[in-house]
Amino acid sequence: MLLLEEIVLQEKSRIEKMMSLYESELISLPHGVLVKKNINGKEYCYVQYREGKKVVSKYIGNSEEKVAEVKDRLERRRQIETILKNLKAEYALAQKYAEMIV
């Protein structure tokens, strides 16, 4: 039983470290969606997100490199949010097993 308890505690520790790393990376990534607006026949790219009840549009420029970079960073944010959701579920399960063992 001692071995099983040690394994569960190691897994909890591993999950906590991973969650911490992903959460710190998440802080540096933009949130929202990429939106293209057509104004006077010209296309402009924005990142749109909510601040409370207000929708904010932040201009990011029209260069393909900048748009691609923001698009990649937004996609990375979505991936990390999914990973964190799964890690939180795993952590809850490890916590449950740890309580059962003790």
N, C-alpha and C positions, 0 to 999 in steps of 0.2 A: 504494500500500500504506500510505503514511503517513496518508492520509485515513481509511482503514478502521480503522487502529489508533487514531486519535484518536476516532473515533465509538464504538468499543468501550469505550475508557477513559472517555468521557463517560457512556456507558450504565451502566458499573459504578459510577461515582461517583453517578449519579442513584439507582440502586437502593440503594446504601449509605445515602444520605440518607433515602430513603423508609423503609427498614428501621429506621433509628434513630428516626425520628419515630413510626412505628407501635409500636415496642417501648416507647418512653417513654409513649405513651398507654395501652398494655396494662397497665403497672404500676398505673395509677390505677383500673383497672376490676376489679370483683369476679369471682371465678371460682366455678364450681360450677353447680348447677341450682336452680331455684325449686321448692319442695315445699310442699304444703298438708297440714297434719296436722289430723285431727279429734280433739279432746280434750274429753271430757265434753260432746259435742254442739256444741262451738264450733270454728270453723275458724281455724287459726293458720298464718301464712306464714313460711317459713324459707328460707334459702339453705343448701344442703348441698354440702359439698366435702370433699376428703381432705387430711389432714395426715399424711403417711407412710402407715401402715396404718390409721389411725383416721379414721372418718367424723365430721365436725363439722357440727352444725346451728346456724346463727346466726339468731335471731329477728329479723325485719325489721318486724313490725307488721302491722296489718290494714287500714290506710288504703289505699284504691284508688290514690291518687296515689303513695304510697311503693312499693307492689307494682308498679305500672306502670313507675316509674322504674328499679327494680332489674331488672325484666324487660327493659327497653330496654338497660340497661347490659350485662347478660349477653349479649344478642343482638349488641351492638356488639363485645363481646369475641370472640365466635365469628367474626364477620365479619373482624376484624383478624387473628385466628389463621389464617384461610383466606388472606387477602391475604399475610401473612408467608410462609406455606408456598409460595405461588406466586412471591413475590419471591426466596426462597432458591433456587428452581429456576432462575429467570431469571439470578440472579447466578452460579450454577454454570455455566450455559451461556455467559454473557459471559466468565467466567474461562477457560473452555475455548477460546473463540475468541481471546481475548487471547494465550494460550499458543501457539496455532497461527500467529498473525500474526508474533509475535516470533521 
